[in-house]
Amino acid sequence: MIESLIIGAVQGVAEWLPVSSEGIIFLMKANLFASTETLSEAIHYSLFLHFGTFLAALVYFRKKVWFLLKALFKYKKASEEDQKILNFLILGTLISGLLGIIFLEIIEKITVDISAIAQIITIIIAIMLFITAYLQLRVKSSGYKEEKNLRYFDGIMIGVVQAFAVLPGLSRSGLTVSALLMSKFNKQSALQLSFLLSLPLVLAGNIVLNLDKFSFSFNSLLALLTSFVFGWLTIKYLLKLAQKINFGYFVLFFAIITLLAALVI
């Protein structure tokens, strides 16, 4: 029960920051809770927890989501900007979904308990965190582009980038926001587009990949509820914080600590 509360709270808070909530959860399961889950099972569990923060984001962005849903059903009559946002979301979701399934098929071939390969997983996550930190530190400032400047290429690019977030340690928001900032989008637009893009992906991922594999136990539902509550309580403040500061140095520090931890396991 305590494990579920802690992991749910971590997911709820870390999801809104450009750090890998999945990577943090993996580190906790492998090193703190000595989980007997396989790597594939841990990823499916993390995806399930993301449904809690999906609900929190859905509540937070409810007006924008409802507006885009109405625009989707009246696509031809929608404004050019709304059509560009919808094209971006559809393309990004399809591409990241297809590539993500391929990555998961490869990962599912690894059947060893994550606690048995804790050191290897910790080192891999550290490397992924270094990559995430590098991408965030490389982006010095936001650009001038907004939603009205979206192109088909942006949806394709972000779809490919987002797919790699299935790997523990690579932050989905960190990757997608960094990629959008490198494409000269301003930070507010990059953050909003990144989290809007996460909604259909998490929903579809849980429907397609998790419904037939996940057992809804008391502890799993408790973790889900906790991730929603903490996500709902923190999303407003942490997204504002993410607009103001660069978390690259924090991720770099976390990567160094993770790598050092791997050496003493």
C-alpha positions in Angstrom: 0.0 0.0 0.0 2.8 2.4 0.9 4.6 1.6 -2.3 1.4 2.4 -4.3 1.0 5.7 -2.6 4.6 6.7 -3.1 4.8 5.7 -6.8 1.4 7.3 -7.6 2.5 10.6 -6.0 5.8 10.5 -7.9 4.0 10.0 -11.2 1.5 12.8 -10.3 4.3 15.3 -9.7 7.0 14.3 -12.1 4.7 14.1 -15.2 4.5 17.9 -15.5 8.3 18.4 -15.3 10.8 17.6 -18.1 12.2 14.6 -16.2 11.3 11.0 -16.8 8.5 9.9 -14.4 8.8 6.5 -15.9 12.6 6.4 -15.3 12.1 7.5 -11.6 9.5 4.8 -11.1 11.7 2.2 -12.6 14.6 3.2 -10.3 12.3 3.0 -7.3 10.9 -0.4 -8.3 14.3 -1.9 -9.1 16.3 -0.5 -6.2 14.0 0.5 -3.4 11.1 -2.0 -3.7 13.0 -4.9 -5.3 10.2 -5.5 -7.7 9.8 -8.9 -9.4 8.2 -7.4 -12.5 9.8 -7.8 -15.9 10.8 -4.7 -17.8 7.7 -5.1 -20.1 5.4 -5.4 -17.1 6.9 -2.3 -15.4 6.4 -0.3 -18.6 2.7 -1.4 -18.8 2.3 -0.5 -15.2 3.8 2.9 -15.8 1.5 3.4 -18.8 -1.4 2.6 -16.5 -0.3 5.2 -14.0 -0.1 7.7 -16.8 -3.9 7.3 -17.1 -4.2 9.1 -13.7 -2.2 12.1 -14.9 -4.1 11.9 -18.2 -7.3 12.5 -16.3 -5.6 15.4 -14.4 -4.5 16.9 -17.7 -7.9 16.4 -19.2 -9.5 18.3 -16.4 -6.9 21.1 -16.6 -7.1 21.4 -20.4 -10.8 20.6 -20.6 -11.9 23.8 -22.4 -9.2 23.5 -25.0 -9.9 19.7 -25.5 -13.6 20.3 -25.8 -13.0 23.1 -28.3 -10.7 20.9 -30.4 -13.2 18.0 -30.3 -15.9 20.2 -31.7 -13.5 21.4 -34.3 -12.6 17.8 -35.2 -16.3 17.0 -36.0 -16.6 20.2 -38.0 -13.1 20.0 -39.5 -13.9 21.6 -42.9 -15.5 24.6 -41.1 -12.7 24.9 -38.5 -10.2 27.7 -38.7 -6.9 27.1 -40.4 -5.1 27.3 -37.0 -7.4 24.7 -35.5 -7.0 22.4 -38.5 -3.2 22.7 -38.1 -3.4 21.7 -34.4 -5.6 18.7 -35.2 -3.3 17.6 -38.0 -0.4 17.9 -35.6 -2.1 15.8 -32.9 -3.4 13.1 -35.3 -0.1 12.7 -37.1 2.0 12.8 -33.9 -0.3 10.2 -32.2 -0.3 7.8 -35.1 3.4 7.9 -35.6 4.4 7.7 -32.0 1.8 5.0 -31.3 3.1 2.8 -34.2 6.7 3.2 -33.3 6.0 2.8 -29.6 4.3 -0.6 -30.3 7.4 -1.7 -32.2 9.7 -0.7 -29.3 7.5 -2.5 -26.8 7.5 -5.7 -28.9 11.3 -5.6 -28.6 11.3 -4.9 -24.9 8.8 -7.7 -24.2 11.5 -10.2 -25.3 13.4 -9.2 -22.1 11.8 -11.5 -19.4 14.2 -11.0 -16.6 12.9 -9.4 -13.3 13.9 -5.8 -13.2 15.3 -6.3 -9.6 17.7 -8.9 -11.0 19.2 -6.5 -13.5 18.8 -3.4 -11.3 22.4 -2.2 -12.0 22.0 -2.5 -15.8 18.7 -0.7 -15.7 20.0 2.1 -13.5 23.0 2.7 -15.8 20.7 2.7 -18.9 18.4 5.2 -17.2 21.4 7.4 -16.2 22.5 7.5 -19.9 18.9 8.4 -21.0 18.8 11.1 -18.4 22.1 12.5 -19.7 20.6 12.6 -23.2 17.5 14.4 -21.8 19.6 16.9 -19.9 21.7 17.6 -23.0 18.7 18.3 -25.1 17.2 20.7 -22.5 20.4 22.6 -21.9 21.0 23.0 -25.6 17.8 25.0 -25.9 18.7 28.4 -24.5 15.5 30.3 -25.2 12.1 29.9 -26.8 11.3 31.0 -30.3 8.6 33.0 -32.1 6.4 30.3 -33.6 2.9 29.6 -32.3 0.2 27.0 -33.1 -0.7 28.8 -36.3 2.8 28.1 -37.6 2.4 24.3 -37.3 3.4 22.2 -40.4 2.8 18.5 -41.2 6.6 18.0 -40.7 6.2 19.1 -37.0 3.6 16.4 -36.4 5.8 13.8 -38.0 9.0 14.9 -36.2 7.3 15.1 -32.7 5.6 11.7 -33.3 9.0 10.1 -33.9 10.6 11.9 -31.0 7.7 11.0 -28.6 8.0 7.3 -29.4 11.4 7.1 -27.8 9.9 8.2 -24.5 8.8 4.5 -24.1 12.5 4.0 -23.0 12.8 4.6 -19.2 14.9 7.7 -18.5 13.8 9.6 -21.6 11.2 12.2 -20.6 8.3 12.5 -23.0 7.6 16.1 -22.2 11.4 16.8 -22.1 11.9 15.4 -25.5 8.9 16.9 -27.2 9.2 20.3 -25.6 12.9 20.5 -26.5 12.2 19.4 -30.1 9.5 22.1 -30.4 11.7 24.7 -28.9 14.5 23.7 -31.3 12.0 24.2 -34.1 11.6 27.8 -32.9 8.2 27.5 -31.1 7.7 29.7 -28.0 7.8 27.9 -24.7 4.1 28.4 -23.9 3.0 26.9 -27.2 5.6 24.0 -26.9 4.3 23.0 -23.4 0.7 23.2 -24.4 1.2 21.2 -27.6 3.3 18.6 -25.8 0.7 17.9 -23.2 -2.2 18.0 -25.6 -0.4 15.4 -27.7 0.0 13.2 -24.6 -3.7 12.9 -24.1 -4.7 10.8 -27.1 -1.5 8.7 -26.9 -2.0 7.7 -23.2 -5.7 7.0 -23.8 -5.1 4.9 -26.9 -2.1 3.2 -25.3 -4.2 2.0 -22.3 -7.0 0.9 -24.5 -4.8 -1.0 -27.0 -2.0 -2.2 -24.8 -3.3 -2.5 -21.3 -6.9 -3.6 -21.1 -6.1 -7.3 -21.7 -3.0 -7.3 -19.6 -3.6 -5.4 -16.5 -5.2 -6.7 -13.3 -7.1 -4.0 -11.4 -6.1 -4.7 -7.9 -6.6 -2.5 -4.8 -3.0 -1.4 -4.9 -2.9 -0.6 -8.6 -6.2 1.5 -8.3 -4.8 3.2 -5.3 -1.7 4.2 -7.2 -3.8 5.4 -10.1 -6.0 7.5 -7.8 -2.9 9.0 -6.1 -1.3 9.9 -9.4 -4.6 11.7 -10.4 -4.9 13.6 -7.1 -1.2 14.7 -7.0 -1.3 15.5 -10.8 -4.5 17.6 -10.4 -3.0 19.4 -7.4 0.3 20.3 -9.0 -0.2 20.7 -12.8 -1.1 24.4 -12.7 1.9 25.4 -10.6 4.5 23.0 -12.1 3.6 23.9 -15.7 4.1 27.6 -14.9 7.4 26.8 -13.2 8.5 24.8 -16.3 7.9 27.9 -18.4 10.2 30.0 -16.3 13.2 27.8 -15.7 15.3 25.3 -17.5 15.3 21.9 -15.7 18.3 20.7 -17.7 20.7 21.2 -14.8 18.4 19.3 -12.4 18.1 16.4 -14.9 21.9 16.5 -15.3 22.4 16.3 -11.5 19.9 13.5 -11.3 21.7 11.6 -14.0 25.0 11.9 -12.2 23.5 10.7 -8.9 21.8 7.8 -10.7 25.0 6.8 -12.4 26.9 6.9 -9.1 24.2 4.9 -7.5 24.6 2.2 -10.2 28.3 1.9 -9.3 27.6 1.0 -5.7 24.6 -1.4 -6.2 
